[in-house]
Amino acid sequence: MEISNLSFYTLSSKNLLKKSGIYKLSAGGHIYIGSSKNLYSRLREHRHDLEANKHSNNFLQKVSNKYGINNIKIDIIEFCNPEDRIVREQFWIKEFKADMNFKDPVTGELSQESKIKLSNSIKRGLKDGKYKKPEEYSEIECYDVFGNLITKYKNLEEASRETKMSIKEIRDCASNYRKGRIRHGKRFRYSISKVPVQKFHFNEKFVGRYFSFNYIDSNGKEQFAFNDCRDVWRFFGKLINEQNPDKIILIPKMKNLVNLGNPRTGNPNPSLIEI
């Protein structure tokens, strides 16, 4: 090393003024690597910002506040040509595994150490509930497949508990409410959503998944008709050939996925369809 064991108050303009090179700041086992065309002026800037408690590097500022600016050790690692300093800075950041350097000086990307630190910080924050989005606190509205409101829940946790669905499933539905995303015959919407409540047209390919149909025969009795859209024309053709009715009354039956009627009993209240 060229010069070591300096402090911000023992800087010498005689040795560092207008000198280009790489420096190291360290305290409490933490390391920061920097470079400058004018080492004396750059280190004076560090001192001024740290004393004013407004340093752009929050990590370095916290270290200074914790250990004291007088206890930050300054080492001049090497003098070099100004055009070489960025590459040399990158080398020494990796060499010392400098944990207070957030970005690679050449690529501008987060350093590997910073990525690991940031990842761990986010994981801790998520675990402690620090990074919840507004949607996490929003009421959850539950709709049937047609867009009719069934009930509301205070939050995702209550919706998950009451519907026996995972929070991930409900969050996926609520986030894709505009697209009409369905899970187990239900649609969900965040109450704070800017997407207005909307009615949905039921795609015919889902008929067999959610509905079966009965019909009223010539004696006025309810009979099974079909539960798959592929059987519709087979049913009509057979009924017309055998009975030639003036009209056909179909009764849609929900397959216990969404309670269109009484939410406690689960008995749907389907409407009649006359053809």
Residue frames as qw, qx, qy, qz and C-alpha x, y, z in Angstrom:
[[0.000, 0.887, 0.462, 0.000, 0.00, 0.00, 0.00],
 [0.387, 0.580, -0.034, 0.716, 1.22, 3.52, -0.74],
 [0.100, -0.358, 0.380, -0.847, -0.19, 5.35, 2.29],
 [0.542, -0.386, -0.737, -0.118, -2.10, 3.81, 5.21],
 [0.434, -0.479, -0.594, 0.479, -3.63, 4.49, 8.61],
 [0.025, 0.220, 0.052, 0.974, -4.91, 7.95, 7.70],
 [0.057, 0.595, 0.715, -0.363, -8.02, 9.58, 9.13],
 [0.243, 0.803, 0.425, 0.341, -10.21, 12.31, 7.70],
 [0.237, -0.971, -0.002, 0.034, -8.45, 14.76, 10.01],
 [0.556, -0.560, 0.440, 0.429, -4.88, 13.75, 9.10],
 [0.716, 0.575, 0.321, 0.233, -5.18, 14.14, 5.33],
 [0.374, -0.561, 0.246, 0.697, -2.19, 15.85, 3.75],
 [0.549, 0.796, 0.092, -0.238, -2.64, 17.95, 0.66],
 [0.051, -0.742, 0.610, 0.273, 1.09, 17.63, 0.10],
 [0.309, -0.194, 0.920, 0.145, 0.86, 13.87, -0.56],
 [0.374, 0.401, 0.836, -0.034, -2.61, 13.60, -2.09],
 [0.292, 0.726, 0.132, -0.609, -3.53, 16.85, -3.84],
 [0.552, 0.641, -0.302, -0.440, -4.11, 16.30, -7.55],
 [0.078, -0.324, 0.938, 0.091, -3.02, 12.68, -7.22],
 [0.770, 0.065, -0.289, -0.566, -5.12, 10.04, -9.00],
 [0.187, 0.251, -0.935, 0.165, -5.64, 6.66, -7.38],
 [0.654, -0.355, -0.605, -0.284, -7.67, 4.19, -5.34],
 [0.133, -0.402, 0.577, -0.698, -8.57, 4.52, -1.66],
 [0.522, -0.305, -0.795, -0.047, -10.16, 2.31, 0.98],
 [0.359, -0.459, 0.288, -0.760, -12.39, 3.38, 3.87],
 [0.627, -0.150, -0.764, -0.010, -12.94, 0.83, 6.63],
 [0.261, -0.347, 0.517, -0.737, -14.48, 0.56, 10.09],
 [0.681, -0.076, 0.504, -0.526, -16.09, -2.22, 12.10],
 [0.529, 0.005, 0.830, 0.176, -15.16, -4.83, 9.49],
 [0.531, 0.736, 0.410, -0.087, -16.94, -2.92, 6.68],
 [0.459, -0.250, 0.411, 0.747, -15.06, -1.74, 3.60],
 [0.451, 0.835, 0.237, -0.207, -15.66, 0.92, 0.96],
 [0.582, -0.087, 0.416, 0.693, -13.46, 1.28, -2.13],
 [0.313, 0.896, 0.225, -0.221, -13.36, 4.50, -4.16],
 [0.638, 0.097, 0.279, 0.711, -11.26, 6.23, -6.78],
 [0.086, 0.945, 0.192, -0.249, -10.61, 9.81, -7.79],
 [0.608, 0.612, -0.012, 0.506, -8.49, 11.98, -10.05],
 [0.048, 0.615, -0.362, 0.699, -7.86, 14.14, -7.00],
 [0.587, -0.255, -0.743, 0.195, -7.68, 11.97, -3.89],
 [0.186, -0.114, -0.468, 0.856, -7.36, 14.85, -1.42],
 [0.345, -0.042, -0.087, -0.934, -10.43, 16.68, -2.70],
 [0.640, -0.181, -0.629, -0.403, -12.54, 13.51, -2.90],
 [0.519, -0.232, -0.724, 0.390, -11.72, 12.43, 0.64],
 [0.003, 0.069, 0.299, -0.952, -12.51, 15.94, 1.88],
 [0.512, -0.138, -0.353, -0.771, -15.93, 15.61, 0.21],
 [0.633, -0.237, -0.737, -0.002, -16.50, 12.32, 2.07],
 [0.319, -0.162, -0.576, 0.735, -15.61, 14.01, 5.33],
 [0.210, -0.021, 0.034, -0.977, -17.92, 16.96, 4.72],
 [0.611, -0.172, -0.493, -0.595, -20.92, 14.77, 3.78],
 [0.610, -0.221, -0.735, 0.196, -20.41, 12.37, 6.68],
 [0.183, -0.114, -0.466, 0.858, -20.13, 15.23, 9.17],
 [0.364, 0.010, -0.063, -0.929, -23.33, 16.74, 7.77],
 [0.442, 0.135, 0.839, -0.285, -25.05, 13.32, 7.97],
 [0.627, 0.597, 0.117, -0.487, -26.06, 13.52, 4.32],
 [0.163, -0.410, 0.801, 0.405, -23.71, 11.10, 2.58],
 [0.660, 0.260, -0.346, -0.613, -25.18, 9.55, -0.58],
 [0.565, 0.093, -0.819, 0.014, -24.02, 6.10, 0.58],
 [0.652, -0.570, -0.016, -0.500, -26.42, 5.27, 3.42],
 [0.933, -0.170, -0.260, 0.182, -24.35, 2.26, 4.52],
 [0.549, 0.270, -0.274, 0.742, -21.18, 4.34, 4.86],
 [0.220, -0.581, 0.086, -0.779, -23.12, 7.02, 6.73],
 [0.826, -0.473, -0.133, -0.276, -24.52, 4.48, 9.20],
 [0.854, -0.020, -0.277, 0.439, -21.04, 3.04, 9.78],
 [0.274, 0.434, -0.209, 0.833, -19.71, 6.55, 10.41],
 [0.482, -0.581, 0.004, -0.656, -22.53, 7.32, 12.82],
 [0.915, -0.342, -0.202, -0.074, -22.02, 4.05, 14.68],
 [0.848, -0.111, -0.142, 0.499, -18.23, 3.96, 15.00],
 [0.226, -0.861, 0.017, 0.456, -17.46, 7.67, 14.71],
 [0.604, 0.792, -0.073, 0.056, -15.87, 9.47, 11.79],
 [0.129, -0.814, 0.563, -0.061, -12.55, 9.57, 13.67],
 [0.638, -0.264, 0.723, -0.037, -12.48, 5.76, 13.68],
 [0.821, 0.544, 0.154, -0.070, -12.85, 5.36, 9.93],
 [0.575, -0.444, 0.477, 0.496, -9.48, 4.21, 8.63],
 [0.568, 0.784, -0.065, -0.243, -8.26, 5.54, 5.27],
 [0.652, -0.278, 0.558, 0.433, -5.77, 3.62, 3.12],
 [0.451, 0.705, -0.301, -0.457, -4.48, 4.78, -0.24],
 [0.919, 0.019, 0.392, 0.038, -4.22, 1.45, -2.02],
 [0.642, 0.060, 0.419, 0.639, -2.44, 2.68, -5.13],
 [0.163, 0.687, -0.105, -0.700, -1.75, 5.68, -7.32],
 [0.558, 0.253, 0.708, 0.350, -2.62, 5.21, -10.98],
 [0.052, 0.051, 0.401, 0.913, -3.32, 7.08, -14.19],
 [0.426, 0.202, 0.292, -0.832, -6.75, 8.79, -14.23],
 [0.648, 0.235, -0.433, -0.581, -7.84, 6.74, -17.26],
 [0.497, 0.097, -0.862, 0.039, -7.08, 3.49, -15.42],
 [0.169, -0.211, 0.632, -0.726, -8.70, 4.26, -12.09],
 [0.749, -0.028, 0.043, -0.660, -12.20, 2.89, -12.79],
 [0.839, 0.172, -0.508, -0.089, -10.88, -0.51, -13.86],
 [0.353, 0.265, -0.718, 0.538, -8.53, -0.59, -10.88],
 [0.431, -0.207, 0.384, -0.790, -11.38, 0.40, -8.56],
 [0.874, 0.021, -0.208, -0.438, -13.39, -2.55, -9.88],
 [0.682, 0.246, -0.656, 0.211, -10.45, -4.87, -9.24],
 [0.117, 0.237, -0.669, 0.695, -9.99, -3.76, -5.62],
 [0.646, -0.168, 0.127, -0.734, -13.74, -3.91, -4.87],
 [0.919, 0.044, -0.334, -0.203, -13.66, -7.60, -5.80],
 [0.537, 0.329, -0.644, 0.434, -10.31, -8.15, -4.10],
 [0.036, -0.180, 0.613, -0.769, -11.48, -6.79, -0.74],
 [0.225, -0.477, -0.837, -0.147, -15.13, -7.91, -1.21],
 [0.010, 0.039, -0.239, 0.970, -16.12, -4.37, -0.28],
 [0.037, -0.507, -0.858, 0.073, -19.57, -4.63, 1.30],
 [0.041, 0.693, 0.313, -0.649, -20.24, -0.86, 1.29],
 [0.088, 0.306, -0.520, -0.792, -19.92, -0.62, -2.51],
 [0.633, 0.350, 0.515, -0.460, -23.32, -1.11, -4.07],
 [0.728, 0.658, 0.068, -0.181, -22.52, -0.81, -7.79],
 [0.782, 0.010, 0.317, 0.536, -19.82, -2.08, -10.09],
 [0.063, -0.731, 0.084, 0.675, -17.96, 1.09, -11.24],
 [0.109, -0.211, 0.712, 0.661, -17.51, -0.28, -14.77],
 [0.061, -0.332, -0.862, -0.377, -20.87, -1.88, -15.55],
 [0.315, -0.255, 0.062, -0.912, -23.02, 0.21, -13.18],
 [0.723, -0.284, -0.552, -0.302, -24.72, -2.99, -12.00],
 [0.659, -0.652, 0.226, -0.300, -25.19, -3.98, -8.39],
 [0.144, 0.524, -0.831, 0.123, -22.17, -5.83, -7.04],
 [0.630, -0.116, -0.761, -0.105, -22.59, -9.48, -6.08],
 [0.259, -0.126, -0.693, 0.661, -22.17, -8.61, -2.41],
 [0.281, 0.074, 0.145, -0.946, -24.88, -5.95, -2.71],
 [0.614, -0.056, -0.548, -0.566, -27.23, -8.37, -4.47],
 [0.532, -0.163, -0.804, 0.209, -26.82, -10.90, -1.67],
 [0.099, -0.145, -0.512, 0.841, -27.28, -8.23, 0.99],
 [0.406, 0.035, -0.121, -0.905, -30.34, -6.77, -0.77],
 [0.615, -0.108, -0.703, -0.340, -31.87, -10.22, -1.23],
 [0.421, -0.203, -0.771, 0.433, -31.41, -11.06, 2.44],
 [0.070, 0.114, 0.303, -0.943, -32.82, -7.69, 3.47],
 [0.523, -0.032, -0.350, -0.777, -35.92, -8.18, 1.30],
 [0.590, -0.158, -0.789, -0.064, -36.45, -11.68, 2.66],
 [0.250, -0.210, -0.656, 0.680, -36.28, -10.37, 6.22],
 [0.234, 0.088, 0.055, -0.967, -38.60, -7.53, 5.34],
 [0.582, -0.101, -0.568, -0.574, -41.16, -9.85, 3.75],
 [0.517, -0.201, -0.802, 0.220, -40.98, -12.16, 6.75],
 [0.167, -0.278, -0.511, 0.796, -41.49, -9.22, 9.12],
 [0.165, 0.747, 0.644, 0.010, -44.31, -7.80, 6.98],
 [0.201, -0.595, 0.015, 0.778, -42.46, -4.57, 6.10],
 [0.024, -0.225, 0.559, 0.798, -43.00, -4.69, 2.36],
 [0.304, 0.495, 0.809, -0.090, -46.73, -5.31, 2.09],
 [0.039, 0.213, 0.429, 0.877, -48.44, -3.54, -0.79],
 [0.395, -0.017, 0.211, -0.894, -51.71, -1.61, -0.29],
 [0.695, -0.013, -0.523, -0.494, -53.55, -4.56, -1.83],
 [0.440, 0.010, -0.848, 0.296, -52.43, -6.74, 1.07],
 [0.032, 0.182, 0.600, -0.778, -54.57, -4.61, 3.40],
 [0.391, 0.019, -0.288, -0.874, -57.50, -4.18, 1.01],
 [0.693, 0.133, 0.524, -0.477, -60.92, -5.74, 1.37],
 [0.061, -0.120, 0.885, 0.447, -61.47, -8.63, -1.02],
 [0.649, 0.244, 0.119, -0.710, -64.70, -8.79, -3.01],
 [0.306, -0.044, 0.939, 0.154, -65.88, -12.22, -4.10],
 [0.557, 0.346, -0.130, -0.744, -68.04, -12.55, -7.25],
 [0.803, 0.165, 0.569, -0.059, -69.69, -15.42, -9.04],
 [0.552, 0.044, 0.590, 0.588, -68.75, -16.33, -12.60],
 [0.246, 0.744, 0.500, 0.369, -71.18, -13.73, -14.02],
 [0.244, 0.355, -0.134, 0.892, -69.81, -10.87, -11.92],
 [0.516, -0.682, -0.269, -0.443, -72.50, -10.84, -9.21],
 [0.018, -0.548, 0.610, -0.572, -71.20, -9.95, -5.75],
 [0.706, -0.270, -0.655, -0.014, -71.40, -12.85, -3.29],
 [0.615, -0.743, -0.194, 0.178, -69.61, -11.43, -0.24],
 [0.243, 0.834, -0.337, 0.363, -66.67, -9.36, 1.00],
 [0.842, -0.295, -0.280, 0.355, -63.68, -10.30, 3.15],
 [0.315, -0.921, 0.045, 0.227, -61.56, -8.00, 5.31],
 [0.012, -0.762, 0.590, 0.266, -58.30, -9.07, 3.68],
 [0.587, 0.382, -0.679, -0.220, -56.52, -11.86, 1.81],
 [0.036, 0.199, -0.914, 0.351, -56.02, -13.92, 4.96],
 [0.514, 0.176, 0.554, -0.631, -59.74, -13.94, 5.79],
 [0.702, 0.426, -0.238, -0.519, -60.67, -14.71, 2.18],
 [0.410, 0.364, -0.836, -0.018, -58.24, -17.63, 2.18],
 [0.149, -0.075, 0.856, -0.489, -59.55, -18.93, 5.48],
 [0.579, 0.279, 0.393, -0.657, -63.23, -18.71, 4.51],
 [0.727, 0.484, -0.232, -0.427, -62.93, -20.05, 0.95],
 [0.863, -0.228, 0.435, 0.122, -60.31, -22.73, 1.74],
 [0.713, 0.646, 0.014, 0.272, -58.25, -21.35, -1.13],
 [0.679, -0.198, -0.071, 0.703, -54.60, -20.34, -0.95],
 [0.065, -0.817, -0.062, 0.569, -53.65, -16.66, -0.68],
 [0.230, -0.300, 0.612, 0.694, -51.68, -17.08, -3.90],
 [0.176, 0.426, 0.820, 0.339, -54.79, -18.23, -5.79],
 [0.006, -0.855, -0.478, 0.202, -56.90, -15.36, -4.49],
 [0.199, -0.700, 0.191, 0.658, -54.16, -12.79, -5.15],
 [0.260, -0.038, 0.728, 0.633, -53.79, -14.11, -8.70],
 [0.113, 0.639, 0.737, 0.190, -57.53, -13.76, -9.32],
 [0.110, -0.879, -0.280, 0.368, -57.76, -10.28, -7.77],
 [0.258, -0.545, 0.373, 0.705, -54.75, -9.04, -9.73],
 [0.057, 0.004, 0.760, 0.647, -56.31, -10.34, -12.95],
 [0.305, 0.503, 0.643, -0.491, -59.87, -9.26, -12.21],
 [0.335, 0.583, -0.195, -0.714, -59.99, -7.21, -15.43],
 [0.258, 0.291, -0.828, -0.403, -59.31, -10.40, -17.41],
 [0.819, -0.140, -0.101, -0.547, -62.05, -12.32, -15.61],
 [0.313, 0.331, -0.871, 0.183, -59.67, -14.79, -13.96],
 [0.805, -0.333, -0.105, -0.480, -61.63, -17.60, -12.24],
 [0.192, 0.292, -0.895, 0.276, -60.64, -20.02, -9.47],
 [0.030, -0.236, -0.929, 0.284, -63.05, -22.69, -8.26],
 [0.021, -0.665, -0.686, -0.295, -65.97, -20.83, -9.81],
 [0.265, -0.858, -0.280, 0.341, -65.17, -17.54, -8.07],
 [0.439, 0.626, 0.011, 0.645, -63.82, -14.16, -9.12],
 [0.509, -0.634, -0.295, 0.502, -62.02, -11.84, -6.71],
 [0.284, 0.747, 0.099, 0.593, -61.40, -8.09, -6.78],
 [0.388, -0.168, -0.408, 0.809, -59.49, -5.71, -4.50],
 [0.018, -0.837, -0.517, 0.175, -61.91, -3.10, -3.11],
 [0.172, -0.771, 0.121, 0.602, -59.28, -0.40, -3.75],
 [0.523, 0.131, 0.629, 0.560, -58.90, -1.49, -7.38],
 [0.158, 0.453, -0.117, -0.869, -59.30, 1.24, -10.00],
 [0.147, -0.070, -0.844, -0.511, -60.85, -1.34, -12.33],
 [0.541, -0.103, 0.136, -0.823, -64.63, -0.80, -12.10],
 [0.534, 0.064, 0.804, -0.253, -66.92, -3.64, -11.13],
 [0.403, 0.330, -0.523, -0.675, -67.94, -5.40, -14.32],
 [0.863, 0.113, 0.368, -0.328, -70.26, -8.12, -15.51],
 [0.144, -0.420, 0.814, 0.374, -68.70, -10.96, -17.44],
 [0.795, 0.266, -0.247, -0.486, -70.01, -12.91, -20.40],
 [0.726, -0.309, 0.609, -0.078, -69.75, -16.58, -19.61],
 [0.230, 0.480, -0.735, -0.420, -67.66, -18.42, -22.18],
 [0.878, 0.048, -0.111, -0.464, -69.61, -21.34, -23.60],
 [0.659, 0.312, -0.674, 0.118, -66.65, -23.69, -23.34],
 [0.007, 0.252, -0.736, 0.629, -66.98, -23.52, -19.55],
 [0.699, -0.214, -0.129, -0.670, -70.60, -24.68, -19.54],
 [0.868, -0.067, -0.490, -0.045, -69.69, -28.29, -18.85],
 [0.438, 0.203, -0.600, 0.638, -67.23, -27.29, -16.17],
 [0.090, -0.071, 0.458, -0.881, -69.65, -25.23, -14.09],
 [0.607, 0.105, 0.163, -0.771, -73.15, -26.22, -15.19],
 [0.117, 0.166, 0.956, 0.213, -75.34, -29.16, -15.95],
 [0.395, 0.017, -0.140, -0.908, -78.85, -28.72, -17.43],
 [0.271, 0.291, 0.896, -0.198, -82.19, -30.31, -16.71],
 [0.235, -0.091, -0.434, -0.865, -85.36, -29.89, -18.77],
 [0.525, 0.143, 0.521, -0.658, -89.09, -30.08, -18.18],
 [0.110, 0.066, 0.920, 0.369, -90.63, -33.02, -19.99],
 [0.311, -0.296, -0.531, -0.731, -94.17, -33.24, -21.48],
 [0.553, -0.526, -0.646, -0.008, -95.53, -34.41, -18.12],
 [0.227, -0.889, 0.048, -0.395, -94.13, -31.34, -16.33],
 [0.843, -0.497, 0.064, 0.196, -91.40, -33.31, -14.59],
 [0.022, 0.886, -0.449, -0.114, -87.77, -32.26, -14.37],
 [0.973, 0.092, 0.133, 0.164, -85.36, -34.55, -16.21],
 [0.483, -0.543, 0.384, 0.569, -81.62, -34.52, -16.82],
 [0.600, 0.781, 0.021, -0.174, -80.66, -32.96, -20.18],
 [0.787, 0.412, -0.184, 0.421, -76.87, -32.64, -20.53],
 [0.511, -0.812, 0.042, 0.279, -73.78, -31.46, -18.68],
 [0.505, -0.287, 0.448, 0.679, -71.37, -30.95, -21.56],
 [0.340, 0.644, -0.071, -0.681, -71.72, -28.49, -24.41],
 [0.084, 0.284, -0.841, -0.453, -70.71, -31.28, -26.82],
 [0.088, 0.282, 0.955, -0.041, -73.98, -33.06, -25.99],
 [0.271, 0.392, 0.239, -0.846, -76.28, -30.05, -26.62],
 [0.494, 0.308, -0.409, -0.703, -77.26, -30.80, -30.20],
 [0.278, 0.000, -0.959, -0.061, -77.49, -34.52, -29.54],
 [0.082, 0.325, 0.742, -0.581, -79.99, -33.74, -26.78],
 [0.383, 0.425, 0.049, -0.819, -82.05, -31.35, -28.94],
 [0.402, 0.241, -0.706, -0.531, -82.06, -33.70, -31.90],
 [0.190, -0.123, -0.968, 0.106, -83.24, -36.66, -29.82],
 [0.149, 0.388, 0.600, -0.683, -85.92, -34.65, -27.99],
 [0.404, 0.401, -0.161, -0.806, -87.32, -33.13, -31.16],
 [0.379, 0.147, -0.827, -0.389, -87.42, -36.49, -32.95],
 [0.203, -0.198, -0.935, 0.214, -89.12, -38.25, -30.04],
 [0.027, -0.574, -0.647, 0.501, -91.49, -35.56, -28.67],
 [0.198, 0.473, 0.417, 0.750, -91.55, -32.67, -31.15],
 [0.223, -0.640, -0.534, 0.506, -92.29, -30.14, -28.35],
 [0.187, 0.908, 0.269, 0.259, -93.56, -26.60, -28.96],
 [0.006, 0.866, -0.353, 0.353, -90.95, -25.29, -26.56],
 [0.804, -0.043, -0.482, 0.346, -88.12, -26.64, -24.45],
 [0.363, -0.879, 0.124, -0.284, -87.52, -25.37, -20.90],
 [0.724, 0.220, -0.480, 0.445, -83.92, -25.75, -19.69],
 [0.544, -0.831, -0.001, -0.112, -82.90, -25.36, -16.04],
 [0.483, 0.581, -0.521, 0.398, -79.19, -24.58, -15.40],
 [0.816, -0.566, -0.113, 0.018, -77.75, -26.28, -12.34],
 [0.084, 0.828, -0.508, 0.224, -74.58, -24.92, -10.77],
 [0.848, 0.043, -0.511, 0.134, -72.15, -27.70, -9.84],
 [0.693, -0.674, -0.193, 0.169, -71.74, -26.53, -6.21],
 [0.629, 0.161, -0.052, 0.758, -68.95, -24.14, -7.16],
 [0.010, 0.164, -0.102, 0.981, -70.66, -20.82, -6.66],
 [0.005, 0.499, 0.799, -0.335, -73.68, -20.27, -4.47],
 [0.006, -0.315, -0.371, -0.874, -76.01, -18.19, -6.60],
 [0.492, -0.630, -0.441, -0.408, -78.79, -18.51, -4.05],
 [0.636, -0.755, 0.045, -0.156, -78.53, -18.98, -0.31],
 [0.352, 0.672, -0.603, 0.248, -74.82, -18.78, 0.64],
 [0.452, -0.431, 0.668, -0.405, -75.41, -20.82, 3.81],
 [0.848, 0.089, 0.458, -0.252, -77.29, -23.80, 2.33],
 [0.229, -0.335, 0.747, 0.527, -75.50, -23.83, -1.00],
 [0.469, 0.494, 0.732, 0.011, -78.83, -24.26, -2.84],
 [0.134, -0.058, 0.371, 0.917, -78.72, -22.37, -6.13],
 [0.376, 0.601, 0.494, -0.504, -81.73, -20.49, -7.38],
 [0.288, -0.049, 0.630, 0.719, -81.40, -20.95, -11.16],
 [0.452, 0.441, 0.057, -0.773, -83.59, -19.18, -13.67],
 [0.722, 0.320, 0.613, 0.009, -85.52, -21.02, -16.36],
 [0.007, 0.424, -0.516, -0.744, -84.45, -20.80, -19.97],
 [0.683, 0.459, 0.501, -0.270, -87.17, -21.23, -22.57],
 [0.124, -0.317, 0.663, 0.667, -86.29, -22.18, -26.09]]
